[in-house]
Structure formats: C-alpha cells, structure tokens
C-alpha cells in the first residue's frame, strides 16, 4: 500500500494536533517544532493544553497554514481531561495526539492522512515507533496494515502509541467517544480508547516508524502499582470480551501479579500469577511476578532492563 498517495485535486484535510502538557517547557517546545515542520500540504494547528499548570502564552503562533493555540484543561485534571479539552475545542477535520516529550518525523501526518483518504470507512490510523530509552534506540512497527478489536484484546500492541493516533474528528466526537476520564489515575486511557475505536472499525497502520517516543523516569507508572491494578480491573469490567480471549486476559492478570509483587504483596502476587498461567502457560509476566515475589528479582531492575529493550511489563 502506498502511504503517501493522494487523489489529485482532492481537498486537503485540516488538522488539530493536541499536545497535553504539564511543566515540561523544553520538551514541549521540541514536540511543537516537530509538528509544525510536517511536510503536510494542509493547515495544522497545535492545541497545547496545559494541565494543572500555568499556560505559557508566548507559545502562541498565528498563520493560515501553521498555528499554535494555548488552552487550559477545563475538564478532569490529568491527561484524559486535557486531551478531551483539545478535542472539543477543535473545529478541524482531523485530530491527532502528540505527547509533550515525543517527536514526529516530517512525513508522519502526510502518510497517515493519505491512508485515511484512501479508505473512507477508516476512522483512525497509527504508525510505527522509534523508542529512545536513554539513548538506546529500538524500532517497533506493526506487522499488519490493520488492527482489529480481537488483536487488541489479545495484545496491547504498544506500537499503537497515542502519539501515533490520527483520527477523524467526527468519529471521535460522535462515534468512538472522548477519552475516558473515569479510569483510575488515567492509566490505560489510550488502550481503552483504542479498544472502543476498534470495536467500530479496524484501525489502519502505516508500517513505518514515524514517531519517536522517549522513555525516561517521568514517563513511567513504576511508583503507582495500586493505580495500575485498579485501572486494569476497571478495563476488565468494561470489556467482558476479555473472558473469551485467554491470552489477553492472562496478560492483564500477569501485569497485576507483577504489580502486587512490586508492592511486596507476595501471596496475592503468586495467586494472581497462577491464575494467569492457567489461562496461558507462556505468560511471561506471571513468571516475573513469581521471581519478584520470591525476592529473586527486583521490580525496579526488571523495569529498567525491559525499558532499555523497548519493552514494558
């Protein structure tokens, strides 16, 4: 499939890129620059949504093809509310997300909007990733042109990172729905939204790494283990379809088992790990939870090793 082909003389969609931010000015400026430098022919506005922090009005730029607007999160404090503030403010054809510590390659938007243009029923497109873990680069690209709902139940598909999402605004506002602001701690809000999107239509994928994400200490939920457990319980209630996908359910139980082990709740961790392994004997998170609960591994060191390889728990 040609990612960059466009129907001749077809109007180019206007785009709003929502960047939620909180007290990371240098990273934010870098992210904004990568968006404004897109090779995309259409107009792009960056909606910078300041969450629980004072907005920086000096970022405002005006222009017909490239602009930056500064907003304040008027909804629930946190990433979901900030993204929803931007989505509801935009009046453009296409929405996209970019985290304030991530970067876009110059051809990202062009390729993904072209993919949407070539498939009128498609509502969301993603792309591959470069992952920078303290200077160590790994590449993650989806192995198919589309993601289905069942694909996402089986695997989180971390290649489909929120900084890759390009969305038809009408579909998000009046179909898929806004980002869920009720998820505990906002953990997994992107996964939840992607599941809802895939329930409606398959998600398209440009099979090129066009987004660079940075993993650093402020990116991780490592000190929020109970929040992770609660958020995953929330998702299991919200998506009863996990009961019919043993590999996907085992993955979530394995994540909870590891979180319990990291909190020194060893007996609970081992019980949850056993439950995961009954569903999928190959579930690696369950084995990590066993080793951690028996003090043969340290959770922080395990995370560092996985993150250096571009992986998570």
Buried (B, 14 or more C-beta within 10 A) or exposed (E): EEBBEBEEEEEBBBBBBBBBBBEBEEBBEBBBEBBBBBEBEBBBBBBBBBBEEEBBEEBEBEEEEBBBBBBBBEBBEBBBBBBBBBBBBBEBBBBBBBBBBBBBBEBBBBBBBBBBBBBEEBBBBBBBBBBBBEEEEBEBBBEEBBBBBEBBBBBBBBBBBBBBBBBBBEBBBEEBBBBBBEBBBBBBBBBBBBBBBBEBBBBBBBBBBBBBBBBEEEBEBBEBBEBBBBBBEBBBEBBEBBEEBBBBBBBBBBBBBBBBBBBEBBEBBBEBBBBBBEBBEEBBBBBBBBBBBEEEBEBEEBBBEBBBEBBBB
